């Protein structure tokens, strides 16, 4: 299945759409969520094919400083996900050790700052 790239830039109240792989194929949409459908219609009309016979990748082109912030945001989210997984592993390990040493689940929960039900989940 062919894939076409719909590059979009903001132009006033509209998203201007250009299909990278097809010279001279343009469209526009009010909202970003409409870009794929509008691009799909333009491609299908140009190539005289069914609109569901190809894939469309939407690529919003944003100002460089906004793109840099978004890149930092993605990196921060990825780091937060790694840190969250590490914290979960440590919580499970601590809960298991405390419970194996005889501490009641209610106390394990209090020590870890979670409910006793969550402490039970961590131990299980």
C-alpha positions as CSV (number, residue, x, y, z in Angstrom):
1,X,0.0,0.0,0.0
2,X,1.4,3.4,-1.0
3,X,1.9,6.0,1.7
4,X,1.6,9.8,1.0
5,X,2.9,12.6,3.2
6,X,0.5,15.5,3.9
7,X,2.7,18.4,5.0
8,X,0.7,21.1,6.7
9,X,1.4,24.7,7.6
10,X,-0.8,27.1,9.3
11,X,-2.1,29.9,7.0
12,X,-4.4,32.3,8.7
13,X,-7.4,30.2,10.0
14,X,-6.6,27.3,7.8
15,X,-4.1,24.4,7.5
16,X,-2.5,24.5,4.0
17,X,-1.9,20.9,2.8
18,X,0.7,19.9,0.3
19,X,1.2,16.2,-0.7
20,X,5.0,15.7,-0.8
21,X,5.0,12.8,-3.3
22,X,2.7,14.5,-5.8
23,X,3.6,17.8,-7.4
24,X,0.8,20.3,-7.5
25,X,-1.6,18.4,-5.2
26,X,-2.8,20.8,-2.5
27,X,-5.8,21.2,-0.2
28,X,-6.8,22.9,3.0
29,X,-8.5,22.2,6.3
30,X,-9.8,24.2,9.2
31,X,-8.6,21.9,11.9
32,X,-5.7,19.5,12.0
33,X,-8.0,16.6,12.6
34,X,-9.5,17.2,9.1
35,X,-6.2,17.2,7.3
36,X,-6.0,13.5,6.6
37,X,-9.5,13.3,5.1
38,X,-8.9,16.4,2.9
39,X,-5.5,15.0,1.8
40,X,-7.0,11.6,1.1
41,X,-9.7,13.2,-1.1
42,X,-7.2,15.3,-3.0
43,X,-4.9,12.3,-3.6
44,X,-7.8,10.0,-4.6
45,X,-9.1,12.6,-7.1
46,X,-5.7,13.2,-8.6
47,X,-4.8,9.5,-9.0
48,X,-8.4,8.4,-9.7
49,X,-8.2,5.7,-7.0
50,X,-10.3,4.8,-4.0
51,X,-9.6,7.0,-0.9
52,X,-9.0,3.9,1.2
53,X,-6.4,2.4,-1.2
54,X,-3.4,4.2,0.3
55,X,-2.1,5.5,3.6
56,X,-1.6,9.1,4.6
57,X,0.9,10.5,7.1
58,X,0.1,14.0,8.4
59,X,3.2,16.1,9.2
60,X,2.4,19.5,10.7
61,X,5.3,21.9,10.0
62,X,5.6,24.2,13.0
63,X,7.9,27.1,13.8
64,X,11.4,26.0,14.7
65,X,11.2,27.2,18.3
66,X,7.9,25.4,18.9
67,X,9.3,22.2,17.3
68,X,12.3,22.4,19.6
69,X,10.0,22.7,22.6
70,X,8.0,19.7,21.4
71,X,11.1,17.7,21.0
72,X,12.1,18.5,24.6
73,X,8.6,17.7,25.7
74,X,8.8,14.2,24.1
75,X,12.2,13.6,25.6
76,X,10.9,14.7,29.1
77,X,7.9,12.4,28.8
78,X,10.2,9.4,27.8
79,X,12.5,10.1,30.7
80,X,9.5,10.4,33.0
81,X,8.2,7.0,31.8
82,X,11.5,5.4,32.5
83,X,11.7,7.0,35.9
84,X,8.1,5.9,36.7
85,X,8.9,2.3,35.8
86,X,12.0,2.4,38.0
87,X,10.0,3.8,40.9
88,X,7.4,1.1,40.5
89,X,10.0,-1.6,40.5
90,X,11.5,-0.1,43.7
91,X,8.1,0.1,45.4
92,X,7.4,-3.6,44.5
93,X,10.8,-4.6,45.9
94,X,10.4,-2.6,49.1
95,X,6.9,-3.9,49.7
96,X,7.9,-7.5,49.1
97,X,10.9,-7.2,51.5
98,X,8.9,-5.5,54.2
99,X,6.0,-8.0,54.0
100,X,8.4,-11.0,54.0
101,X,10.0,-9.6,57.2
102,X,6.5,-9.7,58.8
103,X,5.3,-6.2,58.4
104,X,1.5,-6.0,58.0
105,X,0.2,-4.8,54.6
106,X,-1.4,-1.7,56.3
107,X,1.9,-0.7,57.7
108,X,3.7,-1.5,54.4
109,X,1.2,0.8,52.7
110,X,1.8,3.6,55.3
111,X,5.6,3.3,54.8
112,X,5.3,3.5,51.1
113,X,2.6,6.2,51.1
114,X,0.0,4.0,49.4
115,X,-3.2,2.3,50.5
116,X,-3.1,-1.2,52.0
117,X,-4.9,-2.4,48.9
118,X,-2.1,-1.0,46.7
119,X,0.5,-2.5,49.1
120,X,-1.2,-5.9,48.6
121,X,-1.0,-5.5,44.8
122,X,2.7,-4.6,45.1
123,X,3.4,-7.7,47.1
124,X,1.4,-10.0,44.8
